[in-house]
Amino acid sequence: MIADDSVISVPVYKLGKLKKSDVQATQFSAKREFEGMQFTSDGSSYLLTNKGAEIMKGSTKSF
């Protein structure tokens, strides 16, 4: 899930029975609006930002 300045991830296979420890959140201090995130079939990630429109490519494939 994407929100302004943060990315939250949960394991899909645990939906409906999530524990607090299953939720991972990363808070950024970039003061930018995150609009969306996409993954390619090889695991590469791309993040779309607004207010400073930019598409950023992730530097790791271990999410």
C-alpha contacts under 8 A as a table, 3 or more apart, distances in Angstrom:
res1	aa1	res2	aa2	distance
1	M	7	V	5.85
1	M	8	I	5.06
1	M	9	S	6.14
2	I	6	S	6.23
2	I	7	V	4.86
2	I	8	I	6.45
2	I	34	F	6.34
2	I	35	E	6.94
2	I	36	G	6.26
2	I	37	M	7.27
3	A	6	S	5.25
3	A	7	V	6.32
3	A	33	E	7.28
3	A	34	F	5.92
3	A	35	E	7.40
4	D	31	K	7.72
4	D	32	R	6.49
4	D	33	E	4.53
4	D	34	F	5.16
4	D	35	E	7.82
5	D	27	Q	6.01
5	D	28	F	4.95
5	D	29	S	6.30
5	D	30	A	6.45
5	D	31	K	6.24
5	D	32	R	5.96
5	D	33	E	6.12
5	D	34	F	6.28
6	S	25	A	7.06
6	S	26	T	5.54
6	S	27	Q	4.45
6	S	28	F	5.70
6	S	34	F	7.56
7	V	25	A	5.80
7	V	26	T	5.29
7	V	27	Q	6.72
8	I	23	V	7.08
8	I	24	Q	5.66
8	I	25	A	4.32
8	I	26	T	6.37
9	S	23	V	6.02
9	S	24	Q	5.23
9	S	25	A	6.41
10	V	14	K	7.85
10	V	15	L	7.96
10	V	22	D	6.06
10	V	23	V	5.02
10	V	24	Q	6.44
11	P	14	K	5.61
11	P	15	L	7.07
11	P	22	D	6.95
11	P	23	V	7.85
12	V	15	L	5.40
14	K	17	K	5.42
14	K	18	L	5.46
15	L	18	L	5.77
18	L	22	D	6.15
18	L	23	V	7.76
19	K	22	D	5.29
19	K	23	V	7.31
20	K	23	V	5.74
21	S	24	Q	7.57
28	F	31	K	7.78
32	R	49	T	6.72
32	R	50	N	6.55
32	R	51	K	6.17
32	R	52	G	7.19
33	E	49	T	5.58
33	E	50	N	5.15
33	E	51	K	6.46
34	F	47	L	7.28
34	F	48	L	6.12
34	F	49	T	4.54
34	F	50	N	6.34
35	E	47	L	7.63
35	E	48	L	5.43
35	E	49	T	5.38
35	E	50	N	6.51
36	G	47	L	5.94
36	G	48	L	5.27
36	G	49	T	7.36
37	M	45	S	6.93
37	M	46	Y	5.57
37	M	47	L	4.50
37	M	48	L	6.24
38	Q	45	S	5.66
38	Q	46	Y	5.28
38	Q	47	L	6.70
39	F	42	D	7.91
39	F	43	G	5.74
39	F	44	S	5.46
39	F	45	S	4.46
39	F	46	Y	6.43
40	T	43	G	5.29
40	T	44	S	5.28
40	T	45	S	6.52
41	S	44	S	7.46
43	G	61	K	5.45
44	S	57	K	7.42
44	S	58	G	6.54
44	S	60	T	7.39
44	S	61	K	5.77
45	S	57	K	5.78
45	S	58	G	5.03
45	S	61	K	7.35
46	Y	55	I	6.46
46	Y	56	M	5.49
46	Y	57	K	4.53
46	Y	58	G	5.98
47	L	55	I	5.54
47	L	56	M	5.11
47	L	57	K	6.46
47	L	58	G	7.54
48	L	53	A	7.43
48	L	54	E	5.94
48	L	55	I	4.58
48	L	56	M	6.53
49	T	52	G	6.77
49	T	53	A	5.34
49	T	54	E	5.31
49	T	55	I	6.38
49	T	56	M	7.99
50	N	53	A	4.40
50	N	54	E	6.84
58	G	61	K	7.45
60	T	63	F	7.65
